[in-house]
């Protein structure tokens, strides 16, 4: 979530056994034989020593690849996702589980096979996780844009009201009343002006509302770790929909562009105008990108780069909550300052772009 995470690739055994001992084989029913009601029983005993292969991202959950074998020696794999403690403070699990079947039916992500108290079982996707540099490759960027267009067309039952500002104000309320046991951490935390942040959020919301950006079901966390590619089949996958909600089209695109910064958080890697227009062409008209009108490109450019600021505020406030509740050894408070400082750095240029565009529309 965001760009603060630590990534690890390779294989390892999970559990308290001494390093170097062989991992136990896990024999379980085939994926299709695991109903939701039996998921917790299915997973009993798996947690001690399971071989993980592929990409493990240590954010708010653990991801395990589990190989299952039936009585006839046929093997299949599933993915087991374990939620981290206190993630309900920043993730709406009910909203996530409601969306997954509909997204899966539309061809996105892994199939949901079962749920249990602190996680879920999904089908295994045979693909590699993208890197941040991969996302800017023209061919891959075009494919991401085309799939995002299709993703934004998926209808999820329930309210279609955008959740972005509600989520930001909820985060702001939670983040503003924290207390830290460590004195140095508390001192750094007290440097934050939540009145200033509240004023910034209100101003940004009021301005962005004037853009009348389309409301679509959005991924909201389209970083490289949530994109997978099967190079042999040239098939791209969107995964991990825990932050998914109805939101603004430009926000989802801007949040993705912010993730070009990678895990090093180098925001100088944010795509330039030509790269953005390449993405926009493939998003707006996947079948005929060369036919997109310049006025449509310009409008989406303004929309996206206004919501660029909202992305920084969202993840900055998210980081403050994580600084209090996450067990992961990561400087979330430092990440707050990094994202909020980037917000302030980009503030004037992004707001000026929006105001200029709105003035032109008023003047005809």
C-alpha positions as CSV (number, residue, x, y, z in Angstrom):
1,X,0.0,0.0,0.0
2,X,1.6,3.2,-1.1
3,X,5.3,3.1,-1.9
4,X,6.7,2.6,1.5
5,X,6.8,-1.2,1.6
6,X,9.6,-3.6,1.6
7,X,9.6,-6.2,-1.1
8,X,11.2,-9.6,-1.1
9,X,11.6,-12.2,-3.9
10,X,12.6,-15.8,-3.7
11,X,11.7,-18.7,-1.5
12,X,11.6,-19.2,2.3
13,X,10.0,-21.3,5.0
14,X,7.5,-19.6,7.3
15,X,7.5,-20.5,10.9
16,X,9.7,-21.0,13.9
17,X,11.8,-23.9,12.6
18,X,15.6,-23.5,12.3
19,X,16.8,-22.2,9.0
20,X,18.0,-24.9,6.6
21,X,15.6,-27.7,7.6
22,X,13.5,-29.0,4.8
23,X,9.9,-27.7,4.7
24,X,7.1,-30.1,5.2
25,X,4.9,-30.9,2.3
26,X,1.4,-29.6,2.6
27,X,-1.3,-31.9,1.3
28,X,-4.7,-30.4,1.1
29,X,-7.9,-30.7,-1.0
30,X,-7.9,-29.3,-4.5
31,X,-8.9,-25.6,-4.6
32,X,-12.3,-26.3,-5.9
33,X,-13.0,-28.5,-2.9
34,X,-12.5,-25.7,-0.4
35,X,-15.8,-24.0,0.4
36,X,-15.8,-20.7,2.4
37,X,-17.2,-22.3,5.5
38,X,-14.4,-24.9,5.6
39,X,-11.5,-22.5,4.9
40,X,-10.3,-22.1,8.4
41,X,-10.2,-25.9,8.9
42,X,-8.5,-26.3,5.5
43,X,-5.7,-24.0,6.7
44,X,-5.1,-25.7,10.1
45,X,-1.5,-26.7,10.4
46,X,-0.4,-24.8,7.3
47,X,1.1,-21.9,9.1
48,X,4.0,-23.7,10.7
49,X,6.3,-24.4,7.8
50,X,5.0,-23.6,4.3
51,X,7.2,-22.9,1.3
52,X,6.6,-19.4,-0.1
53,X,7.6,-18.8,-3.7
54,X,7.4,-15.7,-5.9
55,X,6.7,-12.3,-4.4
56,X,6.1,-11.6,-0.8
57,X,5.2,-8.0,0.1
58,X,5.4,-7.2,3.8
59,X,2.7,-4.4,4.1
60,X,-0.3,-5.3,6.1
61,X,-0.6,-9.0,5.3
62,X,1.3,-12.1,4.5
63,X,0.9,-13.8,1.2
64,X,1.6,-17.6,1.0
65,X,1.6,-19.9,-2.0
66,X,0.3,-23.3,-0.9
67,X,0.6,-26.3,-3.2
68,X,-2.2,-28.8,-2.7
69,X,-2.2,-32.4,-3.8
70,X,-5.1,-34.8,-4.2
71,X,-5.1,-38.5,-3.6
72,X,-3.9,-39.3,-7.1
73,X,-0.8,-37.1,-7.1
74,X,-2.3,-34.2,-9.0
75,X,-0.9,-30.9,-7.7
76,X,-2.5,-27.4,-7.8
77,X,-1.7,-24.2,-6.0
78,X,-3.6,-21.6,-4.1
79,X,-2.7,-18.3,-2.6
80,X,-3.4,-17.7,1.1
81,X,-3.6,-14.1,2.2
82,X,-3.4,-13.3,5.9
83,X,-4.6,-9.9,7.1
84,X,-2.3,-8.1,9.5
85,X,-3.5,-6.8,12.9
86,X,-5.6,-3.6,13.0
87,X,-5.9,-3.4,9.2
88,X,-9.6,-2.8,9.7
89,X,-8.7,0.7,10.7
90,X,-7.7,1.5,7.1
91,X,-9.4,-1.2,5.0
92,X,-13.1,-2.0,4.6
93,X,-13.0,-5.8,4.4
94,X,-16.8,-6.0,3.8
95,X,-16.4,-3.7,0.8
96,X,-13.5,-5.7,-0.5
97,X,-15.2,-9.1,-0.2
98,X,-18.3,-7.7,-1.9
99,X,-16.3,-6.5,-4.9
100,X,-14.0,-9.5,-5.4
101,X,-16.6,-11.9,-7.0
102,X,-17.7,-9.2,-9.5
103,X,-14.2,-8.3,-10.4
104,X,-13.3,-12.0,-10.7
105,X,-16.3,-12.5,-13.0
106,X,-15.0,-9.7,-15.2
107,X,-11.6,-11.3,-15.4
108,X,-9.7,-9.4,-12.8
109,X,-7.5,-10.9,-10.1
110,X,-7.6,-14.3,-8.6
111,X,-10.7,-16.3,-7.9
112,X,-12.0,-16.2,-4.4
113,X,-12.1,-19.7,-3.0
114,X,-12.8,-19.2,0.6
115,X,-12.6,-16.8,3.6
116,X,-11.7,-17.2,7.2
117,X,-11.4,-15.0,10.2
118,X,-8.2,-13.2,9.3
119,X,-7.7,-13.9,5.6
120,X,-8.8,-15.5,2.4
121,X,-7.9,-18.3,0.0
122,X,-7.6,-17.5,-3.7
123,X,-6.5,-19.2,-6.9
124,X,-2.8,-18.9,-7.7
125,X,-1.8,-16.6,-10.6
126,X,1.3,-17.9,-12.5
127,X,3.0,-14.6,-13.3
128,X,5.7,-12.3,-12.0
129,X,5.2,-9.1,-10.1
130,X,6.0,-5.9,-12.0
131,X,8.7,-3.5,-10.9
132,X,8.2,0.3,-10.9
133,X,10.4,0.7,-14.0
134,X,8.3,-1.9,-15.8
135,X,5.2,0.3,-15.5
136,X,6.7,3.1,-17.5
137,X,7.6,0.9,-20.5
138,X,5.4,2.1,-23.3
139,X,4.0,-1.3,-24.2
140,X,3.2,-2.2,-20.6
141,X,1.9,1.3,-19.8
142,X,-0.5,1.0,-22.7
143,X,-1.8,-2.4,-21.5
144,X,-2.3,-1.1,-18.0
145,X,-4.3,1.8,-19.4
146,X,-6.5,-0.5,-21.5
147,X,-7.1,-2.8,-18.6
148,X,-7.8,0.1,-16.3
149,X,-10.5,1.3,-18.7
150,X,-12.1,-2.1,-18.5
151,X,-11.7,-2.2,-14.7
152,X,-13.5,1.1,-14.4
153,X,-16.5,-0.3,-16.3
154,X,-17.2,-3.1,-13.8
155,X,-20.4,-2.6,-11.9
156,X,-20.3,-3.4,-8.2
157,X,-23.6,-3.6,-6.3
158,X,-24.4,-1.1,-3.7
159,X,-23.8,2.7,-3.4
160,X,-22.1,4.3,-6.3
161,X,-21.1,7.4,-4.1
162,X,-17.4,8.2,-4.3
163,X,-15.6,7.2,-1.1
164,X,-12.3,9.2,-1.5
165,X,-13.1,12.2,0.6
166,X,-15.1,10.2,3.2
167,X,-12.0,7.9,3.6
168,X,-9.6,10.9,3.8
169,X,-11.7,12.7,6.5
170,X,-12.0,9.4,8.5
171,X,-8.2,8.9,8.3
172,X,-7.7,12.6,9.3
173,X,-10.0,12.1,12.4
174,X,-8.2,9.0,13.5
175,X,-4.7,10.3,12.7
176,X,-5.2,13.5,14.7
177,X,-5.8,11.9,18.1
178,X,-2.8,9.5,18.3
179,X,-0.4,9.1,21.2
180,X,2.9,7.4,21.0
181,X,4.8,5.8,23.9
182,X,8.2,6.7,22.4
183,X,9.0,10.3,23.4
184,X,10.9,11.1,20.2
185,X,8.1,9.7,18.0
186,X,5.6,11.7,20.0
187,X,7.7,14.8,19.6
188,X,7.8,14.4,15.8
189,X,4.1,13.7,15.7
190,X,3.3,16.9,17.6
191,X,5.0,18.9,14.8
192,X,2.1,18.1,12.6
193,X,-0.6,20.7,12.1
194,X,-3.9,18.9,11.6
195,X,-5.8,22.2,11.3
196,X,-3.5,22.9,8.3
197,X,-4.1,19.5,6.8
198,X,-7.9,19.9,7.3
199,X,-7.9,23.2,5.5
200,X,-5.8,21.8,2.7
201,X,-8.2,18.9,2.2
202,X,-11.2,21.1,2.1
203,X,-9.7,23.4,-0.4
204,X,-8.6,20.5,-2.6
205,X,-12.0,18.8,-2.4
206,X,-13.9,22.0,-3.3
207,X,-11.6,22.6,-6.3
208,X,-11.6,19.1,-7.6
209,X,-15.4,18.8,-7.3
210,X,-15.6,21.6,-9.9
211,X,-13.9,19.3,-12.4
212,X,-16.9,16.8,-12.3
213,X,-14.6,13.9,-12.8
214,X,-16.4,10.6,-13.7
215,X,-17.0,8.3,-10.7
216,X,-16.0,4.7,-11.4
217,X,-15.1,1.6,-9.3
218,X,-11.4,2.2,-8.7
219,X,-8.5,0.0,-7.7
220,X,-7.0,2.9,-5.6
221,X,-3.7,1.1,-5.0
222,X,-2.3,0.3,-8.5
223,X,1.4,0.1,-7.5
224,X,3.8,-2.3,-9.2
225,X,3.3,-4.9,-6.5
226,X,-0.4,-5.2,-7.4
227,X,0.4,-5.8,-11.1
228,X,1.5,-9.1,-12.4
229,X,2.6,-10.2,-15.9
230,X,2.8,-13.6,-17.5
231,X,5.6,-12.9,-20.0
232,X,5.0,-16.1,-22.0
233,X,1.3,-15.4,-22.5
234,X,1.8,-11.6,-22.4
235,X,-1.1,-11.4,-20.0
236,X,-1.4,-8.6,-17.4
237,X,-3.2,-9.1,-14.1
238,X,-4.6,-6.6,-11.6
239,X,-4.5,-8.0,-8.0
240,X,-5.3,-7.0,-4.4
241,X,-8.5,-5.0,-4.3
242,X,-8.6,-4.2,-0.6
243,X,-8.6,-0.5,-1.1
244,X,-11.1,-0.7,-4.0
245,X,-14.1,1.6,-3.9
246,X,-16.1,3.9,-6.1
247,X,-14.0,7.0,-6.6
248,X,-12.8,9.5,-9.2
249,X,-11.3,8.3,-12.5
250,X,-8.5,10.9,-12.2
251,X,-7.6,9.8,-8.7
252,X,-7.1,6.2,-9.7
253,X,-4.8,7.2,-12.6
254,X,-2.9,9.8,-10.6
255,X,-2.4,7.3,-7.7
256,X,-0.9,4.9,-10.3
257,X,1.4,7.6,-11.7
258,X,2.6,8.4,-8.2
259,X,3.7,4.8,-7.9
260,X,6.2,5.3,-10.6
261,X,8.3,6.5,-7.7
262,X,8.9,2.9,-6.7
263,X,9.9,1.7,-3.3
264,X,12.6,4.3,-3.2
265,X,9.9,7.0,-3.3
266,X,11.7,9.0,-6.0
267,X,8.9,11.3,-7.1
268,X,11.0,12.8,-9.8
269,X,10.0,9.6,-11.8
270,X,6.4,10.8,-12.1
271,X,5.6,10.5,-15.8
272,X,6.0,13.6,-18.0
273,X,3.2,15.0,-20.1
274,X,4.1,12.9,-23.2
275,X,4.1,9.7,-21.2
276,X,0.8,10.6,-19.5
277,X,-0.8,11.3,-22.9
278,X,0.4,7.9,-24.2
279,X,-1.4,6.4,-21.2
280,X,-4.5,8.5,-21.7
281,X,-4.8,7.6,-25.4
282,X,-4.9,3.9,-24.5
283,X,-7.2,4.5,-21.6
284,X,-9.7,6.6,-23.4
285,X,-9.9,4.6,-26.6
286,X,-8.2,1.2,-26.2
287,X,-9.1,0.1,-29.7
288,X,-8.2,3.4,-31.5
289,X,-5.7,5.3,-29.3
290,X,-4.5,7.5,-32.2
291,X,-8.0,8.9,-32.7
292,X,-8.3,10.5,-29.2
293,X,-9.0,14.2,-29.5
294,X,-6.6,16.7,-27.9
295,X,-9.3,18.3,-25.9
296,X,-10.0,15.0,-24.2
297,X,-6.3,14.4,-23.4
298,X,-6.0,17.9,-22.0
299,X,-9.1,17.5,-19.8
300,X,-7.9,14.2,-18.4
301,X,-4.4,15.7,-17.8
302,X,-6.0,18.4,-15.6
303,X,-8.2,15.9,-13.8
304,X,-5.4,13.5,-13.1
305,X,-2.9,16.1,-11.9
306,X,-5.4,17.7,-9.6
307,X,-6.1,14.4,-7.9
308,X,-2.3,13.7,-7.8
309,X,-2.4,15.9,-4.6
310,X,-5.3,13.8,-3.1
311,X,-3.2,10.7,-3.5
312,X,-0.3,12.2,-1.4
313,X,-2.7,13.3,1.3
314,X,-4.5,9.9,1.4
315,X,-1.3,7.9,1.9
316,X,0.2,10.4,4.3
317,X,-2.7,10.1,6.7
318,X,-2.8,6.3,6.2
319,X,0.9,6.2,7.2
320,X,0.1,8.1,10.5
321,X,-2.4,5.5,11.5
322,X,0.0,2.7,10.5
323,X,2.7,4.3,12.6
324,X,0.5,3.7,15.6
325,X,-0.9,0.2,14.9
326,X,1.3,-1.6,12.5
327,X,3.7,-4.3,13.8
328,X,6.0,-3.9,10.8
329,X,9.4,-2.3,11.4
330,X,9.1,0.6,9.1
331,X,9.3,4.4,9.6
332,X,5.6,5.2,8.8
333,X,5.9,8.6,10.5
334,X,8.8,9.4,8.2
335,X,6.7,8.3,5.3
336,X,3.9,10.7,6.4
337,X,6.4,13.6,6.2
338,X,7.7,12.3,2.8
339,X,4.2,12.2,1.2
340,X,3.0,15.4,2.8
341,X,6.2,17.3,1.8
342,X,5.6,16.0,-1.8
343,X,2.1,17.3,-1.6
344,X,3.3,20.7,-0.6
345,X,6.0,20.7,-3.3
346,X,3.4,19.9,-6.0
347,X,0.6,21.9,-4.6
348,X,0.9,25.2,-6.4
349,X,1.5,23.8,-9.9
350,X,-1.4,21.3,-9.6
351,X,-3.9,23.8,-8.2
352,X,-2.9,26.4,-10.7
353,X,-3.4,23.9,-13.5
354,X,-6.9,23.2,-12.3
355,X,-7.8,26.9,-11.8
356,X,-6.6,27.9,-15.2
357,X,-8.5,25.1,-16.8
358,X,-11.7,26.0,-15.0
359,X,-11.2,29.7,-15.9
360,X,-10.9,28.8,-19.6
361,X,-14.2,26.8,-19.4
362,X,-16.0,29.7,-17.8
363,X,-14.7,32.1,-20.4
364,X,-15.8,29.8,-23.2
